[in-house]
Amino acid sequence: MTQQIAVKLPDHLLKAIDDLVNAGRFESRSQAVRYGLEGLVRADDRRVIDEAFARGFTDYPDTPEELADARRLAIKSIDEEPWEKWW
């Protein structure tokens, strides 16, 4: 379902949207505004997820043992990689 809303925009922003429509970037003002709002919502969703990850790492930091295991496994995976000679 979609709903229509009224939005007031300053002249310079409306001109920029019209320029995008006239350039063929969007089919209409509505499409351009929807695109912008969808991007805003996606960016905020990513921000919320990033903050949750940061909180998790702060609340539950890696132990020295976990860091040592991660280093050991990283070195092991590099050592097991079938590298081709480039020299």
ABEGO torsion letter per residue (X at the ends): XBBBBBBBBBAAAAAAAAAAAAAGABABAAAAAAAAAAAAAAAAAAAAAAAAAAAAAAABBBBAAAAAAAAAAAAAAAAABBBBBAX
